[in-house]
Amino acid sequence: MDSGIYQTLMGGAPVWLQYGLWTTLMVLVIVLPLLLAVAFAVYFDRKVWAAMQMRRGPNVVGPFGLLQSFADGIKLLFKETIVPAGANKGIFILAPMITFILAMIGWAVIPWDENLVLANLNVGVLYLFAISSLGVYGIIMSGWASNSKYAFLGGLRSAAQMVSYEVSIGFVIVTVLVKVGSLNLSEIVGAQAGGIVYWHIWPLFPMFVIFLISAMAETNRPPFDLPEAEAELVAGYQVEYSSMAFALFWLGEYANILLMCAMTAVLFMGGWHAPVGFLEFIPGPLWLFFKIVFLFFVFAWVKATVPRYRYDQLMRLGWKVFLPISLFAVAAYAGIFLYGGFIG
């Protein structure tokens, strides 16, 4: 654009307008690649399952089947949205939108590099806590508004499951905060600079394992996908949904899975830092991307190999195993880091 025209358009614009346009641009820079990543995450997920089951997976639509997710999205876009006659139509339509929007806005505080983050909040961890806790509402609303006992039971199961494992995730993150002494995600990553030996995964390895398993349960990921268990609940809280409303649930679910992978990489695996110093020439965002892909592969690997839990086993693991361990770990690590001089 000619500089004179640019000055005419933006030079005299109020500060709030310039800030708003810049923020909108940053949001698009994050959201558009994220939507693309979700589409390819579904493809990658299906390919990993296929390989572990010795079959081919998607391979027809586009080269190597790469366009399969886009074909599925177009199909859902042109399908009719059917709202059950007895459903609360407003809440029924609003629920998948809430799930999708909350999955998107959680990415606002994920730091991709030292100065590459949409909102570098000093309380970024608390922001993610708030967003993850609000995610329960979309699922409860969808189960209740569907006016179906199957959807309602699936919604209640999912809400109980998410609340249960959020407690363990919270205590695990507290151990990281105690070590770093900050709620800022960029500072948490900065504390892991210097190579793989400085990553939090080593001193906090038991917490890393609990966090990873709890993240699978938090996102209703197998073997903890009880709310969507076909044999018991048809399709859980999504059973009455079709068309783009159903697609929004899927997009939100995969965006949440990728967000949990990003959080794991930021909290325990050095974020944008390279594992060894001589690889620092590779840009930081690429390192975070590689770590997210690796963790997503672990999620897909577990889905393809571990049988589904019973609901009582799921709740027992959360309340009788993870909660006591994480509570003890908070006290133990706080003492070690405080009196051992390892904070920061």
C-alpha positions as CSV (number, residue, x, y, z in Angstrom):
1,M,0.0,0.0,0.0
2,D,1.3,3.5,-0.8
3,S,2.6,5.3,2.3
4,G,0.5,8.4,1.6
5,I,-2.7,6.3,1.4
6,Y,-1.7,4.4,4.6
7,Q,-1.2,7.7,6.4
8,T,-4.5,8.9,5.2
9,L,-6.3,5.8,6.4
10,M,-4.4,5.2,9.7
11,G,-2.4,8.3,10.5
12,G,-5.2,10.2,12.0
13,A,-7.1,7.2,13.4
14,P,-7.7,7.2,17.2
15,V,-5.3,5.0,19.3
16,W,-8.2,2.7,20.3
17,L,-9.0,2.0,16.6
18,Q,-5.3,1.3,15.8
19,Y,-5.1,-1.0,18.8
20,G,-8.3,-2.7,17.9
21,L,-7.1,-3.4,14.3
22,W,-3.8,-4.7,15.6
23,T,-5.5,-7.0,18.1
24,T,-7.9,-8.3,15.4
25,L,-4.9,-9.0,13.2
26,M,-3.2,-11.0,16.0
27,V,-6.4,-12.9,16.7
28,L,-6.6,-13.9,13.1
29,V,-2.9,-14.9,13.0
30,I,-3.7,-17.3,15.9
31,V,-7.2,-18.5,15.1
32,L,-6.8,-19.3,11.3
33,P,-3.7,-21.5,11.7
34,L,-5.4,-23.1,14.7
35,L,-8.4,-24.1,12.7
36,L,-6.2,-25.5,10.0
37,A,-4.2,-27.4,12.7
38,V,-7.4,-28.9,14.1
39,A,-8.3,-30.2,10.6
40,F,-4.9,-31.8,10.1
41,A,-5.0,-33.1,13.8
42,V,-8.1,-35.1,13.0
43,Y,-6.3,-36.5,9.9
44,F,-3.1,-37.3,11.9
45,D,-5.2,-38.9,14.6
46,R,-6.9,-41.2,12.2
47,K,-3.6,-42.1,10.5
48,V,-2.0,-43.0,13.8
49,W,-4.9,-45.3,14.7
50,A,-4.8,-46.9,11.3
51,A,-1.1,-47.6,11.5
52,M,-1.5,-49.2,14.9
53,Q,-4.4,-51.3,13.6
54,M,-2.5,-52.2,10.4
55,R,-4.8,-50.5,8.0
56,R,-4.5,-47.5,5.7
57,G,-6.8,-44.8,7.1
58,P,-7.8,-41.8,5.0
59,N,-6.1,-42.1,1.6
60,V,-8.6,-41.1,-1.1
61,V,-9.6,-37.4,-0.8
62,G,-6.6,-35.4,-1.9
63,P,-2.9,-36.6,-1.9
64,F,-2.4,-39.2,0.8
65,G,-5.9,-38.3,2.0
66,L,-4.9,-34.9,3.3
67,L,-8.2,-33.3,2.3
68,Q,-10.4,-35.8,4.1
69,S,-11.1,-33.5,7.1
70,F,-12.0,-30.6,4.8
71,A,-14.4,-32.9,2.9
72,D,-16.0,-34.0,6.1
73,G,-16.4,-30.3,7.1
74,I,-18.0,-29.4,3.8
75,K,-20.4,-32.3,4.2
76,L,-21.4,-31.2,7.7
77,L,-21.8,-27.6,6.5
78,F,-24.4,-28.5,3.9
79,K,-26.4,-30.9,6.2
80,E,-29.6,-29.8,7.8
81,T,-29.4,-28.7,11.4
82,I,-32.1,-30.7,13.2
83,V,-33.4,-29.3,16.5
84,P,-35.5,-31.8,18.5
85,A,-39.1,-30.8,19.0
86,G,-38.9,-30.8,22.8
87,A,-35.5,-29.1,23.0
88,N,-34.8,-25.6,24.4
89,K,-33.8,-24.2,21.0
90,G,-31.8,-21.2,22.2
91,I,-29.6,-23.1,24.6
92,F,-29.4,-26.1,22.2
93,I,-27.8,-23.9,19.6
94,L,-25.7,-21.8,22.0
95,A,-24.0,-24.8,23.7
96,P,-21.7,-25.9,20.9
97,M,-20.8,-22.2,20.2
98,I,-19.7,-21.8,23.8
99,T,-17.6,-24.9,23.7
100,F,-15.9,-23.8,20.4
101,I,-15.3,-20.2,21.5
102,L,-13.8,-21.2,24.9
103,A,-11.5,-23.6,23.1
104,M,-10.3,-20.8,20.9
105,I,-9.8,-18.0,23.5
106,G,-7.6,-20.3,25.7
107,W,-4.8,-19.9,23.1
108,A,-4.6,-16.1,23.8
109,V,-2.0,-16.6,26.6
110,I,0.1,-19.4,25.0
111,P,3.6,-18.0,24.3
112,W,5.1,-19.1,21.0
113,D,8.4,-17.2,21.5
114,E,9.9,-14.6,23.9
115,N,7.8,-11.8,22.5
116,L,5.2,-13.7,20.4
117,V,2.0,-14.0,22.5
118,L,-1.4,-12.4,22.1
119,A,-1.8,-11.5,25.8
120,N,1.2,-11.7,28.0
121,L,-0.7,-11.8,31.2
122,N,1.0,-11.9,34.6
123,V,-1.8,-14.3,35.7
124,G,-1.9,-16.4,32.5
125,V,-2.2,-19.6,34.5
126,L,-5.3,-18.3,36.3
127,Y,-6.7,-17.2,32.9
128,L,-6.4,-20.8,31.7
129,F,-7.9,-22.1,34.9
130,A,-10.9,-19.9,34.3
131,I,-11.4,-20.8,30.7
132,S,-11.1,-24.6,31.4
133,S,-13.6,-24.4,34.2
134,L,-16.1,-22.5,32.0
135,G,-15.8,-25.3,29.4
136,V,-18.1,-27.5,31.6
137,Y,-21.1,-25.2,30.9
138,G,-21.2,-25.9,27.2
139,I,-21.4,-29.6,27.8
140,I,-24.0,-29.3,30.6
141,M,-26.1,-27.0,28.5
142,S,-26.1,-29.3,25.5
143,G,-27.1,-32.3,27.6
144,W,-29.9,-30.5,29.3
145,A,-31.3,-28.6,26.3
146,S,-31.5,-31.7,24.1
147,N,-34.4,-33.0,26.2
148,S,-33.0,-36.6,26.0
149,K,-32.1,-38.8,28.9
150,Y,-29.1,-40.2,27.0
151,A,-27.7,-36.7,26.3
152,F,-28.5,-35.5,29.9
153,L,-26.7,-38.5,31.4
154,G,-23.7,-38.0,29.1
155,G,-23.6,-34.3,30.1
156,L,-23.7,-35.1,33.8
157,R,-20.9,-37.7,33.4
158,S,-18.8,-35.3,31.4
159,A,-19.2,-32.5,33.9
160,A,-18.3,-34.7,36.9
161,Q,-15.3,-36.1,35.0
162,M,-14.0,-32.6,34.0
163,V,-14.4,-31.2,37.5
164,S,-12.7,-34.2,39.1
165,Y,-9.6,-34.0,37.0
166,E,-9.4,-30.2,37.0
167,V,-8.6,-30.5,40.7
168,S,-5.5,-32.7,40.0
169,I,-4.4,-30.5,37.2
170,G,-4.6,-27.5,39.5
171,F,-2.4,-29.0,42.1
172,V,0.1,-30.2,39.5
173,I,0.4,-26.6,38.1
174,V,0.9,-25.3,41.7
175,T,4.1,-27.4,41.9
176,V,5.4,-25.7,38.8
177,L,4.4,-22.2,40.1
178,V,6.2,-23.0,43.4
179,K,9.4,-23.8,41.5
180,V,9.3,-20.8,39.2
181,G,7.7,-18.3,41.5
182,S,5.4,-16.7,38.8
183,L,2.0,-17.1,37.2
184,N,3.2,-15.8,33.8
185,L,3.6,-18.5,31.2
186,S,6.4,-16.7,29.4
187,E,8.4,-16.6,32.7
188,I,7.7,-20.3,33.3
189,V,9.2,-21.0,29.8
190,G,12.1,-18.6,30.5
191,A,13.0,-20.6,33.7
192,Q,13.6,-23.6,31.5
193,A,16.2,-22.0,29.2
194,G,19.5,-23.6,28.7
195,G,18.7,-27.1,27.4
196,I,16.7,-30.2,28.2
197,V,18.4,-30.7,31.6
198,Y,16.7,-27.5,32.8
199,W,13.2,-28.6,31.8
200,H,10.7,-29.1,34.5
201,I,9.9,-32.6,33.3
202,W,12.9,-33.9,35.3
203,P,12.4,-32.6,38.8
204,L,8.6,-32.8,38.4
205,F,8.3,-36.1,36.4
206,P,5.5,-37.6,38.6
207,M,3.6,-34.4,38.2
208,F,4.1,-34.5,34.4
209,V,2.6,-38.0,34.3
210,I,-0.4,-37.0,36.4
211,F,-0.9,-33.8,34.3
212,L,-0.7,-35.8,31.0
213,I,-3.2,-38.4,32.1
214,S,-5.5,-35.8,33.7
215,A,-5.4,-33.8,30.4
216,M,-6.7,-36.9,28.6
217,A,-9.6,-37.2,31.1
218,E,-10.2,-33.4,31.0
219,T,-10.7,-33.5,27.2
220,N,-12.8,-36.7,27.3
221,R,-10.0,-38.5,25.4
222,P,-9.8,-42.3,25.4
223,P,-9.5,-44.3,27.5
224,F,-11.5,-41.7,29.5
225,D,-14.2,-41.0,26.9
226,L,-17.1,-42.3,29.0
227,P,-19.4,-39.3,28.1
228,E,-19.2,-40.5,24.5
229,A,-19.2,-44.2,25.0
230,E,-21.2,-45.6,22.1
231,A,-22.1,-48.9,23.8
232,E,-23.5,-47.2,26.9
233,L,-24.7,-43.7,25.9
234,V,-25.1,-43.7,22.1
235,A,-22.9,-40.6,21.7
236,G,-23.2,-38.9,25.1
237,Y,-24.2,-35.2,25.2
238,Q,-23.8,-34.9,21.4
239,V,-26.4,-37.5,20.5
240,E,-29.1,-35.0,19.4
241,Y,-26.7,-32.8,17.4
242,S,-26.1,-32.8,13.6
243,S,-24.6,-30.6,10.9
244,M,-22.4,-27.7,12.0
245,A,-23.5,-27.8,15.6
246,F,-22.0,-31.3,15.8
247,A,-18.9,-30.1,14.0
248,L,-18.4,-27.2,16.5
249,F,-18.2,-29.8,19.3
250,W,-15.5,-31.7,17.4
251,L,-13.6,-28.6,16.6
252,G,-13.7,-27.5,20.2
253,E,-12.7,-30.9,21.5
254,Y,-9.6,-31.1,19.2
255,A,-8.7,-27.5,19.9
256,N,-8.8,-28.3,23.6
257,I,-6.6,-31.3,23.1
258,L,-4.0,-29.2,21.2
259,L,-4.3,-26.6,24.0
260,M,-3.5,-29.2,26.6
261,C,-0.6,-30.4,24.6
262,A,0.7,-26.8,24.4
263,M,0.2,-26.4,28.1
264,T,2.2,-29.5,28.8
265,A,5.0,-28.3,26.5
266,V,5.0,-24.9,28.2
267,L,4.9,-26.1,31.8
268,F,7.2,-29.1,31.5
269,M,9.1,-29.3,28.2
270,G,10.7,-25.9,27.8
271,G,8.1,-24.3,25.5
272,W,9.9,-22.6,22.6
273,H,13.4,-23.6,23.8
274,A,15.5,-26.1,22.0
275,P,16.5,-29.3,23.8
276,V,20.2,-28.6,23.2
277,G,22.1,-25.3,22.6
278,F,23.4,-25.9,19.1
279,L,19.8,-26.3,17.8
280,E,18.8,-22.8,19.0
281,F,19.0,-21.5,15.4
282,I,15.6,-23.2,14.7
283,P,12.9,-20.7,15.5
284,G,11.1,-21.0,18.8
285,P,7.6,-21.4,17.4
286,L,8.8,-24.4,15.4
287,W,10.1,-26.0,18.6
288,L,6.8,-25.5,20.4
289,F,5.0,-26.9,17.3
290,F,7.2,-30.0,17.3
291,K,6.5,-30.6,21.0
292,I,2.8,-30.2,20.5
293,V,2.8,-32.7,17.6
294,F,4.8,-35.2,19.7
295,L,2.4,-34.9,22.6
296,F,-0.6,-35.2,20.3
297,F,1.0,-38.4,18.9
298,V,1.1,-39.7,22.5
299,F,-2.6,-38.9,22.9
300,A,-3.4,-40.8,19.7
301,W,-1.1,-43.7,20.7
302,V,-3.0,-44.1,24.0
303,K,-6.3,-44.0,22.3
304,A,-5.3,-46.8,19.9
305,T,-3.9,-49.1,22.6
306,V,-5.6,-48.6,26.0
307,P,-9.1,-50.0,26.6
308,R,-11.8,-47.8,28.0
309,Y,-12.1,-47.4,31.7
310,R,-15.4,-48.1,33.6
311,Y,-16.9,-45.0,35.2
312,D,-16.2,-46.1,38.7
313,Q,-12.6,-46.7,37.8
314,L,-12.3,-43.3,36.2
315,M,-13.6,-41.5,39.3
316,R,-11.5,-43.6,41.7
317,L,-8.4,-42.8,39.8
318,G,-9.1,-39.1,40.0
319,W,-10.2,-38.8,43.6
320,K,-8.4,-41.7,45.4
321,V,-5.1,-41.7,43.5
322,F,-4.3,-38.5,41.7
323,L,-5.8,-36.1,44.3
324,P,-3.9,-37.5,47.3
325,I,-0.6,-37.8,45.3
326,S,-0.9,-34.2,43.9
327,L,-1.8,-32.8,47.4
328,F,1.3,-34.5,48.9
329,A,3.4,-33.4,46.0
330,V,2.5,-29.7,46.5
331,A,3.7,-29.9,50.2
332,A,6.8,-32.0,49.4
333,Y,8.0,-29.9,46.4
334,A,7.2,-26.6,48.2
335,G,9.5,-27.8,51.1
336,I,12.2,-29.0,48.7
337,F,12.2,-25.8,46.5
338,L,12.0,-23.4,49.5
339,Y,14.5,-24.9,51.8
340,G,16.7,-26.3,49.1
341,G,17.0,-23.0,47.4
342,F,15.8,-24.2,44.0
343,I,13.1,-21.6,43.4
344,G,13.5,-19.6,40.2
